[in-house]
Amino acid sequence: MAIDIDIERRLGERVIAARFTAGPGLTALFGPSGAGKTSILNMVAGLLRPDRGHIRVGARTLFGGGVDLPPEARRTGYIFQDGRLFPHRRVRANLVYGLHLADPADRWMALDEAVAFLGIGDLLDRWPRTLSGGEAQRVAIGRALLRGPEFLLMDEPLSSLDAARRGDIMTVIERIRDELKLPILYVSHDRAEVDRLATQVVEIGE
């Protein structure tokens, strides 16, 4: 399944534009901070509206030609830098929230499968505030997978982690790429990270 992107958006005096096709695997949007990488991800997610262009995933149009699907209809899972777990919900409830967002016909992973895949069975009764950065990111990834996404968006998911936990989460991302075969659009400005994870690199300049 290909993700076809040709979009442009003016933000103040800057114009952020991207034109590429992302195939299976992990496509890294690579470039310096401030280059517009996160804005591109937000346009794909439906959180920021392009001024022109199109976004297509396989045969589905997410944006363009009079179509502008709301974020909840785009069938994507978004993993942010800081996890963004609900602090008032335990880990199990955070995960189930993702499951409840998915149309039953679109679900392809059950709660117990996500827990086993991510190795988070011992975290289910914990509160987010008690988790390490790496544990919280595993839970955030699980919540995104349980939404039944066709593809994932990852916005520098390793940036707040120490070296050991970065390695752990990179292994998880590699398994999603290789075992689940889920296309990933991945934002980073870390060359070593991109070299390890990416099957395709899209350079985003300033």
N, C-alpha and C positions, 0 to 999 in steps of 0.2 A: 504494500500500500504506500503510495507516494503522497507527500504533503507538498503542494504547489503554492508558493507564496510570491506575490508581486504586489507590494504595498508601499504607500508613502503617507507620511503625516508631518505636518508642520507643527512644531512646538516652540512658540515664541519666534526667535529668529533662526532657529535650526530646522532643517528638514531631515527627517529620519526615513530612510528608504531601504528596502530589501527586496531582492529578486533572486530566488533560488528554488530548487526542488530537492526535498529531503526524502531519500529512500529509506529502506529498512535499516535498522541499526541506530547509532547515536550520531546526530548531526550537531556539532558544536558551533555556536555563534561566538567567535573568538575575537577579542579586541580589547583596547584599553577601557578603563572605567570612564563613563560619560559618553561612550560612543553610540548609545541608543539600543544596546542589546536587550535590556529588560523591557523597553518600550515595544520592541518587536514582539517579544513573548506576550506582552499584555494585549497587543493587537490580535495575535492568534487566539488568545484566550477569550477575547470579547470584552476585555476590561477597558480598552482604549480603541476608539473607532478610527480607522484609516480615513484619510481624505479621499483616497482613490485606490483602485486596484482590486485584487481578489485573493481569497484564501480558500483552497480546496483540499480536502482530505479524501483520497480515493475518488469516488464518484459524487461525494457530497460537497456542496458549496457552503462554506461557513460565512463568507462575506463576498459580496460582489454581485453585479447584475440584479440589483434590487433586493438581494438577500443580506440580512444581518442577523444571524442567529444569536439569541442571548447566551451568556456564558454557560448556563446550566444545560443547554441543548447541544453544546459543541462536542460532548463526549471526550473531554480531555481531563487529565489529572494534573494539577499544578503543585509543584513542591517548591517552597520558598526558601530563602536563606536561613530563616529562623524557625522553620517548622510550623509556626502559627497554630499550635494546638489550642483547643479550648481549655482554659485553665480551670474551669468549674466542672469539667467532665473527666472522669478517670480514663485511663488508656482504652479500656474496652468500649466505653461510650464514644470516645473520639473515633475509633475504628468503625463502630456501627453507624455513626453519623454518615460516613462515606457510603456505606452500604445502602442506607435509606435514601440517599440522593439518586441512586441509579434506578432506572426503569428495570423491573424484574427481568424483562426480556434481554436487557443489555448486560446483565451480570455474568461474568465468566470466572469469578474467583469467590469462594466462600470465605467466611471469617476464619474458620480453622485452617484453611489453606494459606491464607495470608499470614496468619500467626506463625505457622510452621515454616513458611518460606523465609520469613524475616527473623526467625528465632527470637520472638518477643513474648513467648508464653508466660514467662515469669514477670512480665511488666503489666499484665492486664488490669490488676487492681490498684496500680500506682497512680498518683496524681502527677500531671505534667511537671509541676515544680520540683519534683523529686528525681527527675530523669537527667541523665547526662546529655550533652549535646548530641552525641551519636545515637543514644537511645531515642531521644525525641525525634530525630530525623528518620529513624526506622519506622516509628509510629506514623509520622507524616506521610511517608511513602506508602505504608499499608493503607491508610485512609484514602489516598489517591487511587491505589489499585482497586479498592473495593467499590469505587464509583463506576467500574466497568468501562474504563477509558479505551478509546481506540489508539491514543498516543499520549505521551507524557511531556510536560513542560517542566524543566528544572532550572531554577534561577540561582546559580552559584550555591548549590546545596552544601558544599564543603567549606565555605569561606569562614564559618564561625567555629570550626572544629580544630582540635589539635592534631598533630601528625598521625598518631596512632589511630584515632577515630576516623580521620580522613581515609586512611587505608581500608578500614572496615567498611565504610559506606561506599567507597569505590568498588569493592568486591560485590556489594549488593547491587550496585548499578550495572556492573558487568553481567551479573546473573539475570537481571531484568532484560538487558539487551540480548543476551545469548540464549537464555532458556525460555523466557516468556515471549521473545521476539516482538517486543513492543517498541514501536518507533519512539525516539526521544529527541526533543529539541532542547539543547543544553547550553546555558550561558556560562561563560567563564572568561577570565583574563589570565589564567594560570596555564602556561605552556605545557608543563609536565603533566598536569591533569588532562589536558586535551590530548596530548600524545598517547596517553594510556587508554583513554576511554573512547575517543572519537573514531567512527568509521568514515566520517566526512567532516570537513572543516569549512565553514563560511566565514571569511574575514569581514568584520564590521569595523570600518574606519571612522574617524571623527569627522 
